[in-house]
């Protein structure tokens, strides 16, 4: 039984893939901390949405990161730039979510 060949290329896509995996783990830890510290103040609908977000976002980031890490060398430069733009958008919304939660917690 032949073993599959795994290629690693060091380009923007593979670096973004590794960053996606790391950021997904950090986001998971932060969201669990947020839910534990503020679960009593959430309504049931908002708590449900945060739990769905807790499951889906890190999973999608982890899978996307693995795909980009192992298959990123196959992407054209325009697709790598598109992945960079999506990454910047995810970072913006995540930081905005963190700051909004921090500001609302201080009130």
C-alpha positions as CSV (number, residue, x, y, z in Angstrom):
1,X,0.0,0.0,0.0
2,X,1.7,3.2,-1.1
3,X,1.8,6.2,1.1
4,X,0.5,9.5,-0.1
5,X,3.0,12.3,-0.7
6,X,2.5,15.4,1.4
7,X,3.9,18.6,0.0
8,X,4.6,21.7,2.0
9,X,5.2,25.0,0.3
10,X,6.2,28.1,2.1
11,X,4.0,30.8,0.6
12,X,1.3,33.2,1.8
13,X,-1.4,30.5,1.7
14,X,0.5,28.0,3.9
15,X,1.4,30.8,6.4
16,X,-2.2,31.8,6.5
17,X,-3.2,28.2,7.0
18,X,-1.0,27.9,10.1
19,X,-2.4,31.2,11.4
20,X,-5.9,30.0,10.8
21,X,-5.3,26.9,13.0
22,X,-3.7,28.9,15.8
23,X,-6.3,31.7,15.7
24,X,-9.1,29.0,15.7
25,X,-7.7,27.6,18.9
26,X,-7.3,31.0,20.5
27,X,-10.8,32.0,19.4
28,X,-12.2,28.7,20.9
29,X,-10.5,29.4,24.3
30,X,-11.7,33.0,24.3
31,X,-15.3,32.1,23.5
32,X,-15.4,29.4,26.2
33,X,-14.1,31.9,28.7
34,X,-16.7,34.4,27.6
35,X,-19.5,31.9,27.9
36,X,-18.4,30.7,31.3
37,X,-18.0,34.3,32.7
38,X,-21.2,35.7,31.2
39,X,-23.6,32.8,30.7
40,X,-26.0,33.9,33.4
41,X,-26.7,37.2,31.7
42,X,-27.4,35.8,28.3
43,X,-30.9,35.0,27.1
44,X,-31.6,31.5,25.9
45,X,-31.6,32.6,22.2
46,X,-28.3,34.5,22.6
47,X,-26.7,31.6,24.4
48,X,-27.8,29.2,21.7
49,X,-26.2,31.5,19.0
50,X,-23.0,31.8,21.0
51,X,-22.8,28.0,21.3
52,X,-23.4,27.6,17.6
53,X,-20.7,30.1,17.0
54,X,-18.4,28.3,19.5
55,X,-18.8,25.1,17.5
56,X,-18.8,26.3,13.9
57,X,-16.2,29.1,13.8
58,X,-13.2,27.2,15.2
59,X,-14.1,24.1,13.2
60,X,-14.2,26.0,9.9
61,X,-11.0,27.8,10.7
62,X,-9.2,24.6,11.6
63,X,-10.4,22.8,8.5
64,X,-9.6,25.8,6.3
65,X,-6.2,26.1,7.9
66,X,-5.3,22.5,7.3
67,X,-6.4,22.7,3.7
68,X,-4.3,25.9,3.1
69,X,-1.3,24.4,4.9
70,X,-1.3,21.2,3.0
71,X,-2.7,22.3,-0.4
72,X,-1.8,26.0,-0.4
73,X,1.1,25.5,-2.8
74,X,-1.4,24.7,-5.5
75,X,-3.2,28.0,-5.3
76,X,-2.7,30.8,-7.9
77,X,-1.4,34.1,-6.5
78,X,-4.8,35.7,-7.0
79,X,-6.5,33.0,-4.9
80,X,-3.8,33.4,-2.2
81,X,-4.6,37.2,-2.1
82,X,-8.3,36.3,-1.8
83,X,-7.5,34.1,1.2
84,X,-5.5,37.0,2.7
85,X,-8.4,39.3,2.3
86,X,-10.8,36.8,3.9
87,X,-8.3,36.4,6.8
88,X,-8.1,40.2,7.3
89,X,-12.0,40.3,7.4
90,X,-12.1,37.5,10.0
91,X,-9.5,39.3,12.1
92,X,-11.4,42.6,11.9
93,X,-14.8,41.0,12.9
94,X,-13.1,39.0,15.7
95,X,-11.4,42.0,17.2
96,X,-14.6,44.1,16.9
97,X,-16.5,41.3,18.7
98,X,-13.9,41.2,21.5
99,X,-13.9,45.0,21.9
100,X,-17.8,45.2,21.9
101,X,-17.9,42.5,24.6
102,X,-15.2,44.2,26.7
103,X,-17.0,47.5,26.5
104,X,-20.4,46.1,27.3
105,X,-18.9,44.1,30.3
106,X,-17.4,47.3,31.7
107,X,-20.8,49.0,31.9
